[in-house]
Amino acid sequence: MGTVSLKNISRQFTINVDGKPHNVQALRDVSFDVNDGEMVALIGPSGCGKTTALRIVMGLQEPSAGQVTVDGVPIRGCGYDRGIVFQHAELLPWLTAFENVAFALEMKGIKGEEMRETAMRYLDLVGLKDSARRRPYQLSGGMQQRVGIARALAIDPKVLLMDEPFGALDAQTREQMQNELIDIQARTGKTVLFVTHDLDEAILLADRVVVMRKGEVAEIMQVNLPRPRHNDAALLRMPEYAELRYRLWSSLHQEAA
């Protein structure tokens, strides 16, 4: 199982403005669930709280109020039931692709032949079995992100958290990585919470889209487009796709209007 539940999550912090303390409300009473095996996208303008919510689910930050549970168990900091992929791969530059994945397994206490077999299995899953001995500088941006995904999946988390992992990639590589993520999620059945600014990416990947504005959940939309779903002309031409994209765009621009 891998059900995530955010219940009434708020996050407030204080910054100094001209030498005076100023309270910032990053999140306010945020509640939504991510069901087992579901892929949910979080979208919204910069500063709306998407990444803060994701970091709270990971355990990298604590909420000021509310609670996050995984399969009904309240989280207490980071744990191996959750894996995260950042916008940049954040690989250790002195280690090979294999060693970067193996490092995560060693931290979990998996060693020896099991560690080696598991690391290679997940590198193979992301199409990098033949690049296992390369260091990050010898890999393209897309390949580095694949290593990051392999590292996150290798610890066998219940939930995969992704913070704009394809945002820094060129358009062609981004499309390829989107399609590969769809295939990987279909094969592994992992629960995925995915942060993005991109409406098309949200529609392509997600079963549901959570729209956020000013630290609050503004709307949650179901994506009823058929799967398997890939980034291609056939999908983009569907009237249902255009209608959903317009609804998301309208929701995001409602406040400005």
PyMOL commands that set and color helices and strands:
alter all, ss='L'
color gray80, all
select helices_A, chain A and resi 50-58+97-107+112-125+129-131+136-138+141-154+171-188+199-205+233-236+239-252
alter helices_A, ss='H'
color red, helices_A
select strands_A, chain A and resi 4-17+20-34+39-43+65-70+73-74+82-85+159-163+191-195+208-213+216-222
alter strands_A, ss='S'
color yellow, strands_A
deselect
rebuild
show_as cartoon
